[in-house]
Amino acid sequence: RVRSSAASDVYKRQIMNSYFLDALAPLVFRSGKPFGAQSDTDDIQFPLPSAAAGLVRTQIMRQNGCDWDGKTQGNRAKLSDVQVDELRQIVVQGAFLAKQDISDDLKILLPKPANALYLKNKETDQTELVRLAPQAFGSDTAADFPHVDLLPVQIQSPIKGKPQSGATYWDLADLLAWQNGGKLTHEDVNKRGAQSLPIEARTHVSINRETLAAEDGRLFQTAAYDFAESARKHHQGWESHRYGFVIRTAADLQDNSVVRFGGEGKLSRLNKISDDVFKQPEYTYTNGLTLTLLTPALFEKGWLPGWLDSQTLTGTLPHTNLQVKLRATAIDRWLPVSGWDLQQHAPKAMRKAVSAGAVYWFEIQSGNPAELAQAQWQAFSDNEQDRRDGFGIGLIAPWQSI
C-alpha cells in the first residue's frame, strides 16, 4: 500500500519532541508466550514501538482529561470512536535505548546492523568487525534467489573464523560511521555500545486460592530490565552510566511526569530532552542508498516492502519522489509482534515483522537525491497506522550501486 503525497507531506512536517524515560522500577516486557510454570528469564524482549505509542497516547488522554464510556457492552469502559481516531493520529517513534553518564550526557544506542559480523581471525586470534555488502557471484556460482535481480550479500574481508559475541546495540555515531563506509573495530563498538542489558530475575510461587498457601513445586521466574545504577564486579564501585529509553513524538507531553510503562504498571519518569541527540550530518548520494531499520517493520509481503513491485522490485521510496530498485537485503530472523488492545480489551493478532537492524540496498533510478534528507528517521512500514505507531523507522546512507 502506497501513501498519497498529501499524507506524506503531513507526516514529514511533524516536529518531533524527545523524552528520556527514566525507569523508577524494573520494567517488564514479555514476549507474549503463554504465562505459566515454563516462564523463565529468557522470556523478555525489547519493548515494541506499539508499547511506546501506547504510553504517549495514554499520557495525552490524562492531560486532556479524556473520559471513558462506562456504558459499553460487558461493562468494559471504552473510548469513543472519535477519541480513538484522534489518539491514533499521534505520531510516535521509539522506544530507543539510551545510555546516560554521570554528567547527564545522553547517547542513543541502536540495534546492531545486519551487515556487520564479529569473526575471530584464526591467524591473529583476534575478533574483527567484518562488513557484508552486495557482491555478484563468480561465473561458476549460482543461487536460487526468489528474484534474479537480487545480489548476494558477501563478506568483504578474506577472514576465516567463527562468529563471536559482541555489542548488540551500537552507539548512533558508530552506526552512522559504519553505514557510510567508515572503519570500526570490534573493541570500538563494544566499548561505546552494549552487549546485553541488566536484567532482574524474580522467583514466584503459585498460591492456592482456598488455603492461601504456596503450592509445592509450583515455582516460576519472571524477568525485567533493571536500569538502576549497577555495581561493578569485584567491589569496584558503581558503573559510570545507566540505561533508559528515549521516545520521540509529535505530541507535547508534560515534562517531569510519572508514567506507567510495560507490564505490571511499573513507574518511570518522563523528562523532555533536546532532539539534537538524533542529529546527523548531510550526505552526498550518487546512484544508490542503504536503508537500515532501527525499529521492527511490518510489510504486507513479509520481508519485501509493499511499496515495491513484487516482479520488478521497483517503486517509489516513501517520503520522497525517488524511483528505486531493490538490489540486496540482509535480514535476521523475523520478530513476532502482538500486544494488548486497551480499547477493545482483547489481545492483538500476532504479525510477523522484519526485525530491527535489517539492511536494504537500493539503486536510485530517477529523482532528486536531495529529497532523501526529508526521509531520515521516518517510518517505512506499509500501513499508515503502523507508521504512526513507529514501526519501520529507517536510517538512510549513501551506497555506490554496482
KOLLOTOR-899938 format. One line per 3 residues: their letters; for each residue y negated, z negated, x negated of C-alpha. Coordinates in pm, 1 decimal. Layout:
residues N
a) Y Z X  ...
//
This chain:
residues 402
rvr) 0.0 0.0 0.0  -333.6 108.2 -149.3  -653.7 -66.7 -57.3
ssa) -957.5 116.2 65.3  -1252.1 143.6 -172.8  -1462.9 -68.6 63.1
asd) -1214.6 -356.3 41.8  -1204.4 -320.3 -336.3  -1583.6 -344.0 -364.4
vyk) -1590.9 -663.3 -159.0  -1321.8 -818.5 -377.3  -1487.1 -722.5 -705.2
rqi) -1825.2 -863.6 -611.0  -1684.8 -1214.3 -565.4  -1849.2 -1464.8 -800.0
mns) -1579.0 -1697.3 -923.9  -1618.7 -2070.6 -979.7  -1383.9 -2252.7 -1217.0
yfl) -1245.5 -2603.0 -1167.3  -1041.2 -2821.8 -1400.7  -768.6 -3014.1 -1223.0
dal) -710.8 -3346.1 -1400.0  -381.1 -3496.0 -1283.4  -403.7 -3866.2 -1197.9
apl) -26.9 -3889.0 -1145.9  279.9 -3681.7 -1240.6  278.9 -3354.7 -1044.6
vfr) 588.2 -3230.2 -863.4  658.3 -2856.9 -833.9  1016.3 -2786.3 -730.2
sgk) 1194.1 -2453.1 -743.7  1281.4 -2452.3 -372.8  1653.5 -2516.4 -421.4
pfg) 1820.6 -2741.2 -161.0  1736.7 -3101.3 -240.3  2037.1 -3328.5 -285.9
aqs) 2260.6 -3504.9 -529.9  2268.9 -3199.9 -757.0  1893.0 -3202.3 -819.2
dtd) 1804.5 -3272.9 -1179.4  1524.7 -3249.0 -1434.1  1568.5 -2872.3 -1466.1
diq) 1465.5 -2823.0 -1103.5  1095.2 -2784.3 -1178.0  878.2 -2475.2 -1211.0
fpl) 520.7 -2386.8 -1298.5  301.0 -2400.0 -984.5  285.0 -2070.7 -796.7
psa) -51.6 -1910.4 -711.3  7.4 -1999.5 -346.6  0.4 -2368.7 -441.5
aag) -348.1 -2329.1 -589.7  -459.8 -2124.6 -289.5  -333.7 -2393.8 -55.6
lvr) -522.1 -2663.1 -246.9  -852.7 -2474.0 -233.5  -825.1 -2386.2 135.2
tqi) -728.4 -2741.7 227.1  -1038.6 -2868.5 47.4  -1254.4 -2619.0 234.1
mrq) -1106.2 -2747.6 559.0  -1201.7 -3103.1 469.1  -1550.2 -3011.2 351.5
ngc) -1621.5 -2811.6 666.6  -1464.3 -3065.0 899.9  -1205.9 -2827.9 1047.7
dwd) -1024.6 -2976.4 1345.3  -653.6 -2938.1 1409.6  -541.1 -2820.2 1750.9
gkt) -312.7 -3100.7 1871.3  -206.7 -2925.1 2192.1  26.0 -2676.2 2029.9
qgn) 391.7 -2638.1 2116.8  619.5 -2902.0 1970.4  333.5 -3148.8 1917.7
rak) 264.0 -2992.9 1578.0  -107.0 -2976.1 1502.6  -225.2 -2627.4 1403.0
lsd) -544.4 -2447.3 1317.0  -679.9 -2183.2 1548.2  -614.7 -1820.0 1458.4
vqv) -984.6 -1773.2 1377.6  -982.2 -2066.1 1136.2  -664.7 -1944.2 968.7
del) -810.2 -1597.0 919.7  -1130.1 -1740.3 768.4  -937.6 -1960.6 526.8
rqi) -711.5 -1675.4 416.9  -1016.3 -1468.2 322.1  -1097.1 -1711.5 39.7
vvq) -1007.1 -1559.1 -298.8  -822.4 -1791.7 -538.1  -688.0 -1738.9 -889.7
gaf) -454.7 -1971.3 -1076.0  -335.6 -2221.7 -1146.2  -376.0 -2155.5 -1518.1
lak) -254.0 -2404.2 -1776.9  -532.0 -2560.9 -1984.6  -544.8 -2781.5 -2292.5
qdi) -833.0 -3027.8 -2331.8  -902.6 -3201.3 -2663.0  -1073.0 -3535.3 -2726.3
sdd) -1416.3 -3367.1 -2739.6  -1352.7 -3218.1 -2390.3  -1327.8 -2862.4 -2526.4
lki) -1105.3 -2659.5 -2295.8  -863.9 -2381.5 -2390.0  -680.8 -2161.0 -2139.6
llp) -306.9 -2118.4 -2204.6  -123.6 -1820.2 -2055.3  243.7 -1715.2 -2036.3
kpa) 389.2 -1550.2 -2345.5  366.8 -1169.6 -2311.2  697.6 -989.1 -2271.3
nal) 608.0 -752.7 -2558.4  639.9 -1034.4 -2813.5  962.6 -1166.1 -2966.1
ylk) 1041.5 -1454.3 -3200.7  1302.5 -1338.3 -3453.3  1441.1 -1516.8 -3756.8
nke) 1437.2 -1285.8 -4056.9  1772.9 -1305.5 -4234.6  1620.7 -1209.7 -4567.5
tdq) 1337.2 -1462.6 -4571.8  1492.3 -1724.0 -4337.4  1153.6 -1739.5 -4162.6
tel) 1080.2 -1693.5 -3793.2  847.1 -1398.1 -3734.7  647.1 -1275.0 -3438.4
vrl) 761.3 -920.8 -3360.8  586.4 -666.8 -3139.6  752.7 -448.9 -2876.7
apq) 592.1 -115.4 -2787.8  683.1 216.5 -2621.2  860.0 449.6 -2862.0
afg) 1072.9 752.5 -2783.7  1437.7 762.6 -2888.2  1555.8 995.9 -3158.4
sdt) 1718.4 1327.8 -3072.6  2067.4 1172.8 -3096.2  1995.7 888.1 -2849.5
aad) 1953.5 883.5 -2471.4  1941.9 633.4 -2185.4  1990.7 641.4 -1808.4
fph) 1641.1 524.3 -1713.4  1551.8 548.8 -1342.6  1265.2 784.0 -1435.5
vdl) 1280.2 1048.6 -1707.6  914.0 997.2 -1796.4  960.4 630.7 -1886.5
lpv) 965.5 547.2 -2256.0  1193.9 281.6 -2404.8  1027.6 -30.1 -2543.2
qiq) 1141.6 -90.7 -2900.4  1087.6 -337.4 -3184.2  811.0 -222.2 -3416.8
spi) 934.6 -409.8 -3725.7  1266.7 -342.1 -3902.3  1381.4 -704.2 -3886.2
kgk) 1741.5 -809.7 -3848.6  1775.9 -1153.1 -3697.0  1844.5 -1364.9 -3393.1
pqs) 1588.9 -1468.7 -3130.1  1427.5 -1807.1 -3183.2  1233.0 -2051.0 -2969.2
gat) 855.0 -2062.3 -2975.7  542.0 -2110.0 -2771.9  599.5 -2043.8 -2401.3
ywd) 223.8 -2049.4 -2334.3  -28.4 -1878.0 -2561.6  -390.5 -1957.6 -2623.9
lad) -607.0 -1699.7 -2444.1  -770.6 -1596.1 -2772.0  -429.1 -1526.0 -2927.1
lla) -316.8 -1326.4 -2622.9  -633.0 -1114.0 -2635.1  -589.2 -1051.2 -3007.0
wqn) -221.0 -960.8 -2966.8  -270.9 -715.6 -2680.9  -547.0 -547.0 -2878.8
ggk) -320.1 -480.6 -3175.5  -403.9 -787.5 -3380.7  -155.6 -950.1 -3616.5
lth) -45.0 -1306.8 -3548.5  221.1 -1529.8 -3695.0  479.7 -1746.2 -3528.2
edv) 301.2 -2050.6 -3668.3  -32.8 -1936.4 -3522.7  83.1 -1912.1 -3162.5
nkr) 290.6 -2231.2 -3186.5  0.1 -2432.4 -3324.3  -253.0 -2321.4 -3062.6
gaq) -11.7 -2275.0 -2772.4  251.3 -2489.1 -2603.0  627.9 -2460.6 -2628.3
slp) 700.4 -2699.9 -2341.6  512.8 -2926.7 -2103.8  560.4 -3304.6 -2084.9
iea) 799.1 -3391.8 -1802.5  864.4 -3731.4 -1647.3  1214.1 -3780.1 -1505.9
rth) 1286.8 -4041.0 -1240.3  1625.1 -4159.0 -1119.6  1664.4 -4231.3 -748.4
vsi) 1932.5 -4385.4 -530.9  2036.6 -4294.6 -178.9  1962.4 -4569.0 75.6
nre) 2188.7 -4642.4 371.2  1962.1 -4645.6 675.0  2171.0 -4904.4 858.2
tla) 2211.9 -5158.9 579.1  1904.4 -5059.5 375.9  2121.0 -5095.7 65.4
aed) 2188.2 -4845.8 -209.8  2494.2 -4625.6 -164.6  2740.9 -4636.1 -452.8
grl) 2747.7 -4327.4 -672.0  2462.5 -4155.2 -486.8  2220.2 -4105.2 -774.8
fqt) 1991.8 -3810.9 -835.4  1694.4 -3726.8 -1052.8  1359.1 -3560.7 -994.9
aay) 1112.8 -3428.5 -1249.5  735.0 -3393.5 -1257.6  472.1 -3271.2 -1502.3
dfa) 321.5 -3578.7 -1669.5  -20.1 -3479.2 -1806.9  -134.8 -3828.0 -1905.3
esa) -222.3 -3899.5 -2269.9  106.8 -3893.3 -2456.4  214.6 -4088.3 -2761.1
rkh) 313.3 -3915.7 -3082.3  657.5 -3958.0 -3228.7  740.1 -4239.9 -3469.5
hqg) 446.4 -4457.5 -3357.2  184.0 -4220.6 -3496.9  -74.5 -4292.6 -3229.4
wes) -177.6 -4069.1 -2942.2  -197.6 -3691.8 -2911.1  -544.3 -3541.9 -2956.8
hry) -511.4 -3329.1 -2643.0  -393.1 -3339.5 -2283.6  -292.0 -3073.3 -2035.5
gfv) -427.8 -2981.8 -1696.1  -476.1 -2682.3 -1468.5  -773.4 -2453.7 -1412.8
irt) -829.5 -2286.0 -1076.9  -1080.1 -2007.4 -1010.1  -1208.9 -1937.5 -661.1
aad) -1493.2 -1771.6 -477.0  -1532.5 -2092.0 -272.5  -1779.3 -2364.9 -365.1
lqd) -1581.7 -2688.7 -382.4  -1723.2 -3036.6 -408.4  -1741.3 -3143.1 -772.2
nsv) -1554.3 -3452.1 -893.4  -1345.0 -3470.3 -576.5  -996.5 -3620.8 -543.2
vrf) -734.4 -3374.1 -415.3  -360.9 -3359.0 -347.3  -169.5 -3101.7 -547.8
gge) 201.3 -3026.8 -545.8  485.4 -3208.8 -374.6  473.7 -3571.5 -262.4
gkl) 94.5 -3553.9 -228.7  15.9 -3672.9 -583.2  -355.1 -3714.6 -659.1
srl) -568.8 -3517.8 -904.6  -939.8 -3494.9 -976.1  -1118.1 -3160.5 -944.1
nki) -1411.5 -3104.6 -1179.3  -1627.3 -2793.0 -1195.2  -1642.9 -2627.8 -1537.0
sdd) -1812.7 -2324.8 -1689.7  -1642.7 -1992.3 -1622.9  -1711.6 -1898.6 -1986.5
vfk) -1359.0 -2010.3 -2078.8  -1238.7 -1679.5 -1928.6  -1483.4 -1452.4 -2109.9
qpe) -1354.6 -1178.5 -2335.2  -1510.6 -900.9 -2545.0  -1566.6 -547.9 -2419.0
yty) -1316.1 -287.4 -2528.8  -1319.9 83.4 -2600.8  -1044.9 281.9 -2432.1
tng) -911.7 622.9 -2527.7  -620.6 760.4 -2324.3  -414.2 453.8 -2240.0
ltl) -410.7 87.6 -2141.2  -178.9 -209.8 -2103.7  -169.2 -438.1 -1802.2
tll) -37.3 -788.3 -1873.2  41.6 -1005.5 -1571.6  -99.2 -1358.3 -1601.4
tpa) 48.6 -1475.7 -1270.2  358.8 -1352.0 -1082.9  303.6 -1023.9 -896.6
lfe) 450.0 -913.7 -563.5  530.5 -543.8 -528.4  697.2 -381.7 -228.1
kgw) 910.4 -166.6 -460.0  1038.5 -455.1 -669.9  927.5 -406.5 -1030.7
lpg) 725.3 -90.9 -950.4  369.3 -135.7 -813.7  325.7 11.8 -467.6
wld) 7.8 192.4 -574.5  223.1 421.4 -792.8  417.9 716.2 -655.5
sqt) 791.0 647.7 -687.0  867.2 1000.6 -813.6  575.8 1086.8 -1042.6
ltg) 485.1 726.7 -1143.4  118.0 817.1 -1098.7  -150.9 658.0 -885.3
tlp) -496.8 503.6 -871.7  -538.0 183.4 -1068.2  -668.6 -84.5 -825.8
htn) -1036.2 -186.8 -860.8  -1109.5 149.5 -1028.3  -1102.5 522.8 -956.0
lqv) -885.5 593.6 -1260.8  -573.7 804.8 -1217.1  -298.4 657.6 -1432.5
klr) 67.4 723.7 -1509.6  320.7 455.1 -1593.8  486.2 515.6 -1931.7
ata) 677.3 193.3 -2006.8  736.6 -164.6 -1895.2  853.7 -491.7 -2049.7
idr) 967.3 -732.4 -1776.5  1157.4 -1059.0 -1787.5  1381.5 -1194.0 -1511.3
wlp) 1240.7 -1187.0 -1157.1  1094.6 -1502.6 -1007.5  1175.0 -1637.4 -657.4
vsg) 860.4 -1707.0 -454.0  867.6 -1922.5 -144.0  682.8 -2227.2 -11.9
wdl) 585.1 -2416.1 299.4  363.4 -2274.5 573.8  139.7 -2565.3 675.3
qqh) 0.0 -2385.6 978.4  339.8 -2282.0 1117.2  511.3 -2594.9 982.5
apk) 802.0 -2387.5 855.8  936.9 -2261.1 523.0  818.4 -1923.8 399.6
amr) 1067.8 -1644.1 341.8  1180.1 -1602.2 -18.1  1045.1 -1298.5 -202.9
kav) 1119.5 -1162.5 -548.4  819.2 -1146.9 -781.6  764.3 -987.4 -1120.3
sag) 727.6 -1287.8 -1349.7  407.8 -1364.0 -1538.4  395.3 -1217.6 -1889.3
avy) 524.7 -874.3 -1783.5  352.7 -582.0 -1958.7  294.4 -232.0 -1815.0
wfe) 179.4 59.8 -2029.5  -28.1 330.6 -1856.9  -159.4 668.6 -1961.8
iqs) -509.6 747.4 -1832.2  -504.6 1091.0 -1669.8  -856.3 1106.9 -1527.3
gnp) -1157.3 890.0 -1452.4  -1413.2 685.3 -1641.1  -1250.2 415.9 -1860.4
ael) -1573.1 212.2 -1836.9  -1457.4 109.1 -1487.8  -1179.6 -97.4 -1645.8
aqa) -1430.5 -373.8 -1719.0  -1455.4 -448.8 -1347.4  -1075.9 -468.3 -1316.1
qwq) -1034.3 -750.1 -1567.6  -893.3 -1073.8 -1420.2  -833.7 -906.5 -1085.5
afs) -513.4 -914.1 -878.4  -282.5 -610.8 -881.3  -22.4 -702.5 -619.3
dne) 30.6 -455.4 -333.8  -61.2 -666.7 -31.9  -425.0 -762.5 25.9
qdr) -338.9 -1120.5 121.3  -119.7 -1164.0 -185.7  -416.6 -1055.2 -398.2
rdg) -641.6 -1312.1 -229.5  -374.1 -1574.1 -296.7  -384.5 -1492.0 -669.1
fgi) -54.0 -1309.9 -717.2  -62.6 -1049.0 -992.6  -376.1 -1141.6 -1190.4
gli) -391.9 -891.9 -1475.2  -533.5 -864.8 -1826.1  -621.6 -510.6 -1939.3
apw) -629.1 -398.4 -2302.3  -650.3 -63.6 -2484.0  -338.3 131.1 -2577.8
qsi) -310.9 459.4 -2762.2  -87.1 666.7 -2536.3  189.9 864.5 -2709.0
//
